[in-house]
Amino acid sequence: MSGVLEIDSARSRRSIPQTGVHQQSVALFSESEAAAWNMFQFNWRLLAGAAGVVVAGLMTTEFYIDPTGYLIISAIAALFWHSALRNIQSAKRSNTRVSYCLVAMAQILVAVSVLTTLTYLATSVALPSWDKTLLAWDLALGFDFRSYLQFINDHPRLLAILGPSYSSITWQMLAMGVILPLVGNRLRSAQAICAFALALLATTFISALVPAIGVYDTLGLKPSDFPYFEPQGYYDTLRDAPLLRSGGLHGLTLSRLVGVLTFPSFHAASAILYTWAFWPLTLIRPLIVPWNIAMIAATPLGGGHYFVDVLAGILVAALAIRAALAISSRLSSTPVSERHCHEAQ
């Protein structure tokens, strides 16, 4: 059994034997912790594959990156990962909740930097715009953005909730990586990161095939038509997406990358993902559910999204969650190898 994490059915515990000249204390894991570790290992392989696609894209196009931001994120992620491994492998300092929190944060940092870069490469494919088609789908389904916008203009106090909820996409993601492991939901944290990555990959692929800028431009709306708020998410897309499509933007600086995807809406997908991720935490469920419903309601306004973007984002999230759970179930019977720990160092 040397070097492999095995299930001891009598104790329902798992252990990572420590090899070397001096035998060290053995770090013990419950089956759920080992299942979470397997899932985190899968996440690393998924992110490595996505990083490979990004590197291939950079090598075969005119895109180039400013390495500073990527090096900083890589260094922080490596520090978190190394610290987690040292904690896990040391019986004296072993605290699996802290360890899995560090792993989760490392993966979130890598996922955001790699996958956001990938969205820029995908947007540059520059297939014909689908804006008019998406608007036609909205109208066919009975969705009228002008009426919704007028409703918000008539009730501007709603923006006190809609604005912060729309902007919470980042801090909810970070909270997912910190809170879930610290309260003992290690496996859900790993599953949520997997679902997040799968959803963003799917959204990126679909958006490359169905590119769009947003509803404000399609309807010819001006800032005077929405005097109570500024759709910063839409403005971000309007700033970079046309340049990517025309070949006018090649240099990528991580700190300046923004959301450039329209269909499906990743904000809508994120709202579903966060609701599912935090669902086991019953104490905050009454806050998380309405908060993310508000995020969905704010998505057409803040991001200039068509309503079909929102529906598509919800569907992508549901499929990503199902896929993550299926992967987790398949991995749950796979022994965790000590080799993975040493390879990651």
C-alpha positions as a printed Julia matrix, in Angstrom:
345×3 Matrix{Float64}:
   0.0    0.0     0.0
   3.01   2.27    0.02
   2.34   5.7    -1.47
  -1.43   5.27   -1.88
  -4.29   6.6     0.18
  -6.37   3.55    1.1
  -9.75   3.18    2.75
  -9.72   1.47    6.12
 -13.31   0.27    6.24
 -13.03  -0.63    9.91
 -12.27   2.96   10.88
 -13.87   4.62    7.86
 -10.71   6.71    7.67
  -8.05   7.29    5.01
  -4.35   7.9     5.51
  -1.44   9.16    3.46
   1.66   7.14    4.4
   4.78   9.28    4.69
   7.79   7.65    3.04
  11.48   8.46    3.32
  14.46   7.79    5.57
  12.49   8.83    8.64
   8.9    7.7     8.94
   6.75  10.69    9.8
   3.38  10.9    11.45
   0.45   9.89    9.31
  -2.17  12.48    8.34
  -5.66  11.05    8.6
  -8.54  11.82    6.28
 -12.2   10.99    6.36
 -13.75   9.53    3.23
 -15.45  12.85    2.45
 -12.13  14.66    2.77
 -10.47  12.17    0.47
 -13.31  12.57   -2.03
 -12.78  16.34   -1.92
  -9.05  15.84   -2.51
  -9.79  13.7    -5.58
 -12.09  16.43   -6.88
  -9.51  19.15   -6.34
  -6.97  17.04   -8.23
  -9.4   16.77  -11.13
  -9.85  20.54  -11.05
  -6.11  21.02  -11.46
  -6.13  18.78  -14.53
  -9.1   20.68  -15.96
  -7.39  24.03  -15.41
  -4.13  22.71  -16.84
  -6.01  21.72  -20.0
  -7.57  25.17  -20.25
  -4.16  26.77  -19.71
  -2.81  24.64  -22.53
  -5.52  25.96  -24.85
  -4.64  29.52  -23.85
  -0.94  28.94  -24.51
  -1.73  27.38  -27.9
  -3.94  30.36  -28.71
  -1.21  32.82  -27.81
   1.31  30.92  -29.92
  -0.9   30.77  -33.01
  -2.34  34.3   -32.96
  -1.07  37.84  -32.59
  -2.12  38.0   -28.95
   0.52  38.53  -26.28
   0.33  38.99  -22.53
   1.88  41.29  -19.98
   3.36  38.62  -17.7
   3.34  40.7   -14.51
  -0.19  39.98  -13.37
  -0.01  36.33  -14.34
   3.26  35.86  -12.45
   1.82  37.49   -9.32
  -1.31  35.31   -9.41
   0.79  32.2   -10.11
   3.07  32.99   -7.17
   0.16  33.51   -4.78
  -1.58  30.34   -5.98
   1.66  28.36   -5.65
   2.15  29.67   -2.11
  -1.38  28.67   -1.13
  -0.97  25.23   -2.71
   2.43  24.6    -1.11
   1.15  25.72    2.29
  -1.86  23.44    1.98
   0.3   20.44    1.15
   2.65  21.11    4.06
  -0.33  21.37    6.37
  -1.89  18.17    5.08
   1.34  16.16    5.25
   2.25  17.28    8.75
   0.47  15.58   11.64
   1.56  18.36   14.0
   0.04  21.13   11.9
  -2.66  19.24   10.05
  -5.88  21.23    9.83
  -7.74  20.02    6.78
 -10.25  22.86    6.82
  -7.51  25.43    6.43
  -5.69  23.25    3.92
  -8.69  22.83    1.67
  -9.44  26.54    1.96
  -5.94  27.29    0.64
  -6.37  24.77   -2.19
  -9.73  26.27   -3.12
  -8.35  29.8    -3.19
  -5.38  28.69   -5.3
  -7.72  27.11   -7.84
 -10.04  30.09   -7.95
  -7.12  32.44   -8.65
  -5.84  30.21  -11.45
  -9.31  29.61  -12.88
 -10.16  33.29  -13.11
  -6.85  34.29  -14.7
  -6.76  31.44  -17.21
 -10.41  31.33  -18.18
 -10.86  35.1   -18.44
  -7.91  35.17  -20.82
  -9.56  32.41  -22.81
 -12.71  34.5   -23.21
 -10.66  37.16  -24.98
  -9.18  34.65  -27.4
 -12.64  33.23  -28.1
 -14.2   36.64  -28.7
 -11.57  37.4   -31.33
 -12.98  34.63  -33.54
 -15.38  37.34  -34.73
 -18.18  35.35  -36.29
 -21.21  37.38  -37.49
 -23.1   39.15  -34.72
 -26.25  37.58  -33.29
 -27.56  40.73  -31.6
 -30.62  41.14  -33.81
 -31.43  37.44  -33.58
 -31.19  37.46  -29.78
 -33.46  40.5   -29.64
 -35.94  38.72  -31.91
 -35.89  35.71  -29.59
 -36.62  38.0   -26.66
 -39.61  39.5   -28.42
 -40.87  36.08  -29.5
 -40.81  34.98  -25.86
 -42.64  38.13  -24.77
 -39.63  39.83  -23.15
 -39.49  43.6   -23.68
 -36.27  45.21  -22.43
 -37.63  48.75  -22.88
 -40.55  47.96  -20.57
 -38.23  46.45  -17.99
 -35.95  49.46  -18.17
 -38.9   51.8   -17.74
 -40.04  49.81  -14.7
 -36.61  50.3   -13.11
 -36.66  54.0   -13.98
 -40.05  54.24  -12.25
 -38.72  52.38   -9.19
 -35.09  53.5    -8.8
 -34.94  52.38   -5.17
 -34.67  48.8    -6.47
 -31.18  49.67   -7.66
 -30.03  49.75   -4.03
 -30.32  45.94   -4.14
 -29.82  45.22   -7.82
 -26.56  47.14   -8.1
 -24.68  45.48   -5.21
 -26.01  42.02   -6.09
 -24.77  42.36   -9.67
 -21.35  43.47   -8.43
 -21.13  40.59   -5.94
 -20.03  38.05   -8.56
 -16.41  38.37   -7.4
 -16.81  38.39   -3.64
 -19.27  35.48   -3.72
 -16.71  33.49   -5.68
 -14.02  34.26   -3.09
 -16.43  33.49   -0.25
 -17.15  30.14   -1.9
 -13.46  29.28   -1.67
 -13.08  30.42    1.93
 -16.34  29.73    3.75
 -17.25  26.3     2.39
 -14.0   24.56    3.39
 -13.77  26.36    6.73
 -17.22  25.17    7.79
 -16.44  21.62    6.69
 -18.03  21.55    3.21
 -14.77  20.65    1.47
 -16.32  18.44   -1.19
 -18.95  21.04   -2.11
 -16.18  23.62   -2.46
 -14.27  21.38   -4.89
 -17.45  20.55   -6.81
 -18.41  24.23   -7.0
 -15.02  25.22   -8.44
 -15.35  22.44  -11.01
 -18.86  23.57  -11.95
 -17.68  27.19  -12.13
 -14.86  26.25  -14.52
 -17.08  24.01  -16.66
 -19.77  26.71  -16.88
 -17.27  29.38  -17.92
 -15.7   27.06  -20.49
 -19.12  26.27  -21.94
 -20.14  29.93  -21.92
 -16.91  30.87  -23.69
 -17.37  28.23  -26.39
 -21.01  29.14  -27.03
 -20.28  32.86  -27.03
 -17.6   32.37  -29.68
 -20.25  30.78  -31.91
 -23.02  33.21  -30.95
 -21.23  36.54  -30.47
 -23.1   39.67  -29.42
 -22.43  43.06  -27.83
 -25.61  43.81  -25.95
 -29.15  45.07  -25.96
 -28.48  48.78  -25.33
 -26.74  49.29  -28.65
 -29.19  47.11  -30.56
 -32.14  49.17  -29.3
 -30.28  52.45  -29.78
 -30.56  53.35  -26.1
 -28.57  56.25  -24.68
 -27.44  57.06  -21.12
 -30.34  59.5   -20.83
 -32.66  56.47  -21.14
 -31.31  55.04  -17.88
 -30.41  58.07  -15.73
 -30.32  56.24  -12.39
 -27.54  53.75  -13.06
 -24.48  53.06  -15.15
 -24.31  49.61  -16.8
 -20.61  49.13  -16.2
 -20.64  45.49  -17.24
 -22.06  46.47  -20.62
 -19.58  49.33  -20.97
 -16.73  46.9   -20.28
 -17.96  44.63  -23.07
 -18.45  47.62  -25.37
 -14.87  48.74  -24.68
 -13.07  45.5   -25.5
 -15.32  43.18  -27.53
 -15.45  45.33  -30.7
 -11.66  45.74  -30.58
 -11.2   42.0   -30.22
 -13.56  41.33  -33.12
 -11.83  43.87  -35.37
  -8.31  42.73  -34.48
  -7.47  46.0   -32.77
  -6.61  44.52  -29.37
  -3.7   42.11  -29.0
  -1.99  42.95  -25.7
  -3.63  41.35  -22.66
  -3.02  42.73  -19.17
  -4.63  40.55  -16.52
  -5.74  43.44  -14.3
  -7.58  45.04  -17.24
  -9.46  41.99  -18.46
 -13.24  42.29  -18.12
 -16.34  40.36  -19.06
 -16.68  40.25  -22.84
 -19.27  37.45  -23.15
 -22.93  38.16  -23.82
 -24.67  34.89  -24.74
 -25.0   33.02  -22.44
 -24.81  35.32  -19.45
 -22.16  34.19  -17.0
 -23.65  36.46  -14.33
 -26.88  34.47  -14.54
 -24.91  31.23  -14.48
 -22.93  32.43  -11.46
 -26.1   33.27   -9.53
 -27.28  29.68   -9.92
 -23.84  28.27   -9.11
 -23.51  30.34   -5.94
 -27.01  29.47   -4.76
 -26.23  25.78   -5.2
 -22.75  26.07   -3.68
 -23.99  27.74   -0.5
 -27.23  25.76   -0.25
 -25.92  23.41    2.49
 -25.33  26.42    4.75
 -28.83  26.71    6.14
 -28.06  29.75    8.29
 -27.22  31.96    5.31
 -29.59  30.34    2.82
 -32.33  32.93    3.47
 -29.83  35.61    2.43
 -28.08  33.81   -0.43
 -31.21  32.8    -2.34
 -32.88  36.24   -2.65
 -29.5   37.88   -3.17
 -28.77  35.75   -6.21
 -32.3   36.13   -7.51
 -31.55  39.85   -7.4
 -28.33  39.22   -9.32
 -30.31  37.49  -12.06
 -32.8   40.36  -12.14
 -29.92  42.85  -12.4
 -28.11  40.99  -15.18
 -30.01  42.47  -18.16
 -29.44  45.95  -16.76
 -25.84  45.78  -15.61
 -24.53  43.71  -18.48
 -26.83  44.85  -21.27
 -27.98  41.27  -21.65
 -30.93  39.97  -23.58
 -33.34  37.93  -21.52
 -32.45  34.84  -23.55
 -28.85  35.37  -22.39
 -30.11  34.95  -18.85
 -32.11  31.82  -19.65
 -29.13  30.31  -21.45
 -26.84  31.13  -18.51
 -29.2   29.4   -16.09
 -29.27  26.31  -18.31
 -25.47  26.26  -18.6
 -25.15  26.46  -14.81
 -27.61  23.6   -14.3
 -25.71  21.4   -16.76
 -22.35  22.34  -15.22
 -23.59  21.43  -11.75
 -24.87  18.1   -13.01
 -21.56  17.42  -14.76
 -19.53  18.34  -11.66
 -21.62  16.03   -9.48
 -21.25  13.2   -12.0
 -17.47  13.69  -12.07
 -17.36  13.8    -8.28
 -19.38  10.6    -8.02
 -17.08   8.85  -10.46
 -14.01  10.0    -8.56
 -15.38   9.12   -5.14
 -14.19   5.52   -5.41
 -10.76   6.47   -6.77
  -7.91   6.17   -4.25
  -5.99   9.37   -3.63
  -2.33   8.91   -4.4
   0.47  10.37   -2.38
   2.14  10.78   -5.76
  -0.26  13.62   -6.52
   0.89  15.48   -3.46
   4.56  15.21   -4.39
   3.95  16.01   -8.06
   2.19  19.23   -7.08
   5.1   20.47   -4.95
